[in-house]
């Protein structure tokens, strides 16, 4: 992925404490705060919240 200040690459880490991560991009202009998505955690075997890690 090309370097871009408006759409940086962010890491999402599971709130279940399993250490599972996702890597995605976000638009800083439309979402200036930390990203929180509900995604599947393969270690926990269920859907949990994933929060943006800085």
C-alpha positions as CSV (number, residue, x, y, z in Angstrom):
1,X,0.0,0.0,0.0
2,X,1.3,3.4,-0.9
3,X,2.0,5.9,1.8
4,X,-0.8,8.4,2.2
5,X,-1.4,10.8,5.1
6,X,-5.2,11.0,4.6
7,X,-5.7,7.2,4.5
8,X,-3.1,5.7,6.8
9,X,-2.7,1.9,7.5
10,X,-4.1,1.1,10.9
11,X,-3.9,-2.1,13.0
12,X,-7.1,-3.3,14.8
13,X,-6.5,-5.4,17.9
14,X,-9.1,-7.6,19.6
15,X,-10.6,-6.4,22.9
16,X,-11.0,-10.1,23.9
17,X,-7.3,-10.2,24.8
18,X,-6.4,-13.0,22.4
19,X,-3.9,-10.9,20.4
20,X,-5.7,-11.3,17.1
21,X,-5.3,-8.4,14.7
22,X,-6.6,-7.0,11.4
23,X,-4.9,-4.5,9.2
24,X,-7.0,-1.9,7.3
25,X,-7.0,1.7,6.1
26,X,-9.1,4.6,7.3
27,X,-9.9,8.1,6.2
28,X,-8.7,10.6,8.8
29,X,-10.9,13.4,7.5
30,X,-14.2,11.5,8.0
31,X,-13.1,9.4,11.1
32,X,-10.6,11.4,13.1
33,X,-11.2,9.4,16.3
34,X,-10.1,5.8,16.9
35,X,-11.8,3.1,14.8
36,X,-13.8,0.4,16.5
37,X,-15.2,-2.5,14.4
38,X,-17.0,-5.7,15.3
39,X,-15.2,-8.5,13.6
40,X,-14.6,-12.2,13.9
41,X,-11.8,-13.3,16.3
42,X,-10.6,-16.7,15.1
43,X,-8.8,-17.4,18.4
44,X,-11.9,-16.7,20.6
45,X,-14.2,-18.2,17.9
46,X,-16.8,-15.4,18.1
47,X,-17.4,-11.8,17.0
48,X,-15.8,-9.2,19.3
49,X,-14.9,-5.5,19.1
50,X,-11.6,-4.6,17.5
51,X,-10.1,-1.2,18.4
52,X,-7.5,0.8,16.5
53,X,-4.0,0.5,17.9
54,X,-1.5,3.4,17.7
